[in-house]
Amino acid sequence: MVQSKTAKVEEAAALLKALSHPVRLLILKTLMKEKCNVTNLEKISGLSQSGVSQHLRILRLSGIIEAQRDGKEICYKIINPMAVKIVEVLCAGSN
């Protein structure tokens, strides 16, 4: 029982750690509206392709987003509903 609670707390901490960067929050806010490719996320964030890709990698490895191939393009979408709830609370009132 204690180990189960510890695992839940560690899982929550890992999620919060993955969310703990302004660019990743911006990426997630964007993906909450629509799935996006790296080029669109570059324009929105102002980062280079490699910078955006590094943030996407962290979000993907944390189980927050997934990549989907759409023809020649790879688009990203959110797959973790808890991350959506957290971002909604953290970014409430911001555009």
C-alpha positions as CSV (number, residue, x, y, z in Angstrom):
1,M,0.0,0.0,0.0
2,V,2.8,2.5,0.9
3,Q,4.7,1.5,-2.2
4,S,1.6,2.1,-4.3
5,K,1.3,5.6,-2.8
6,T,5.0,6.3,-3.3
7,A,4.7,5.2,-7.0
8,K,1.8,7.6,-7.5
9,V,3.6,10.5,-5.9
10,E,6.7,9.8,-8.0
11,E,4.6,9.6,-11.2
12,A,3.0,13.0,-10.3
13,A,6.4,14.5,-9.7
14,A,7.7,13.2,-13.0
15,L,4.7,14.8,-14.8
16,L,5.2,18.1,-13.1
17,K,8.9,18.0,-13.9
18,A,8.1,17.5,-17.6
19,L,5.7,20.4,-17.5
20,S,8.1,22.7,-15.6
21,H,9.3,24.8,-18.6
22,P,7.6,27.8,-20.2
23,V,8.2,26.5,-23.7
24,R,6.7,23.1,-22.9
25,L,3.7,24.8,-21.4
26,L,3.3,26.8,-24.6
27,I,3.7,23.7,-26.8
28,L,1.0,22.0,-24.8
29,K,-1.4,24.9,-24.9
30,T,-1.0,24.9,-28.6
31,L,-1.5,21.1,-28.9
32,M,-4.7,21.4,-26.7
33,K,-6.2,23.4,-29.6
34,E,-5.0,21.2,-32.5
35,K,-2.3,18.7,-33.4
36,C,0.8,20.4,-34.8
37,N,4.0,19.7,-36.6
38,V,7.5,21.0,-35.6
39,T,7.5,23.8,-38.1
40,N,4.3,25.3,-36.7
41,L,5.6,24.9,-33.1
42,E,8.9,26.7,-34.2
43,K,6.8,29.7,-35.4
44,I,4.7,29.8,-32.2
45,S,7.7,29.4,-29.8
46,G,10.3,31.3,-31.7
47,L,12.8,28.5,-31.1
48,S,14.9,26.6,-33.7
49,Q,13.8,23.2,-35.0
50,S,16.4,21.5,-32.7
51,G,15.1,23.5,-29.7
52,V,11.5,22.5,-30.3
53,S,12.5,18.9,-30.9
54,Q,14.3,18.7,-27.6
55,H,11.2,19.9,-25.8
56,L,9.0,17.5,-27.8
57,R,11.4,14.6,-26.9
58,I,10.9,15.4,-23.1
59,L,7.1,15.5,-23.5
60,R,7.1,12.3,-25.6
61,L,9.3,10.4,-23.2
62,S,7.2,11.5,-20.3
63,G,4.1,10.0,-21.9
64,I,2.4,13.4,-22.4
65,I,2.4,13.6,-26.2
66,E,2.8,11.2,-29.1
67,A,3.9,11.6,-32.7
68,Q,1.6,10.6,-35.6
69,R,2.8,10.4,-39.2
70,D,0.5,12.2,-41.6
71,G,1.9,11.5,-45.0
72,K,5.4,13.1,-45.0
73,E,4.6,15.1,-42.0
74,I,4.9,14.2,-38.3
75,C,2.3,15.8,-36.1
76,Y,2.1,15.8,-32.3
77,K,-0.9,15.4,-30.1
78,I,-1.5,15.2,-26.3
79,I,-2.3,11.8,-25.0
80,N,-2.2,12.5,-21.2
81,P,-5.5,13.9,-19.9
82,M,-3.9,14.8,-16.5
83,A,-1.4,17.0,-18.3
84,V,-4.3,18.8,-20.0
85,K,-6.0,19.4,-16.6
86,I,-2.8,20.8,-15.1
87,V,-2.0,23.1,-18.0
88,E,-5.6,24.4,-18.0
89,V,-5.2,25.3,-14.3
90,L,-1.8,26.8,-14.6
91,C,-2.6,28.8,-17.7
92,A,-6.2,29.9,-16.8
93,G,-6.9,33.4,-18.0
94,S,-4.0,33.5,-20.5
95,N,-4.5,33.3,-24.2
